[in-house]
Each structure stands twice: as structure tokens, then as C-alpha cells.
Amino acid sequence: MNRNFRIILATAIYILGLVVSVYVGGWVLLLKPVKEMIAAYTLGTLTLPQLVISVAKCISSMTVAGLIWCMGYMASNHIFDSRDE
């Protein structure tokens, strides 16, 4: 593969991993459960299982985001490693 193509592909994979980690860790596992808990509390329909699941999602959100980012970083390094030159 051409060196420039590998650099572009590795950068695109790294950015994709970063964006997906922010979406999954930030929105799906952190902000969305908090928003749903606030809405359920306001409506008076908040249950204990919903609260426990939401707290577990919030606690694990940064770990999952870090894992997804790390997988994107490792994939981009696998495609282009500067030691190969």
C-alpha cells in the first residue's frame, strides 16, 4: 500500500474511533440515562431498577469510551506504524 494512503486511512480510523467513543460514552451511556432519569423523576415514574441501571451506565461510560477509543487507536497504529519505515 502507498505510504500516503496508509497515513490517511490510519487517521480516518483514529478519528472514527474518537467520534464513536464520544457518542457511545458521552451520549448513550452518560447523558441519555441522566436525561431519562430526570424525566422519569419529574413524571413520578422513576423505579429502583431504572435508577440502578442508569447509575451503572453512568459509572461505566468513561471505561467503555476509553475502550472504544483504544481500539481505534490500535487499529490506526496497525495500519500505519512509523517504525515500518
N, C-alpha and C positions, 0 to 999 in steps of 0.2 A: 504494500500500500504506500501511496505517496505520503511523505512526511507532513506536508501542509494539511492534507485531508485527515490524517490521524489527529493532528492538533485540533482541527475544527470539530471533528467527531467527539473527541475527548472533552472539549469544552462544552459542547451541546449536552452530552450525557451528564456532566457535572452540574450544569445549570438546571437540567431536568430533575436531577436528584434533589437539588436545593429547593426548587419550587414545589415538588411533590412533598418533601418533608415539611415545609411550611404549611402547606394545605392540610395534610393529614394531622400533623402535630398541633398546629395552631388553630385550625378551624374545626375539623371533625372531632378531635379529642379534647379540645380545651374550650373554645368559645361556644360551640354549638350546645354541649351539655349544660354549660352555665346559663345560656340563654333559655334553654328548655326548663331548667330548674326554676329560674326566676318566673317564667310564665306559669308553671305549674303551682308555684307558691302563691302567686297573685290570684290564680283561679281557685285556690284551695284544694287542689287535687294532687299535691305532692305526696308520694308514698315513700316508705322506707327503702324498698328495693330500688326505686328510681334514684333516690338520693345516694345510696351506696354505689350503684353503677356509675353515676355521674362523678362522684368523688374518685373512684378508681380510674376512670378515664382521664380526669384532670391530673392525677398523680403520675400516670404512665405516659402522658402526652409528650413530654420532652425526651423520654427514653426512646419512644417509638420514632420521634422526629430525628433524633441522633442516629438511630439505626438506619433509617432510610437515607439520610444524608451520607452516612459512612459507606453504604452500599454503592451509591452513586459515585462517591469519591474513589472507591476501589475499582469500580468498573472503568472510570476515566483513566486511572493510572494503569490499568491493564491494557487499555488501547494505546495509550501513549506514555511511555516511560522514558524520561530524559537520559537514563543510563544506557538505553539501547543505541545511542549514537556514538 
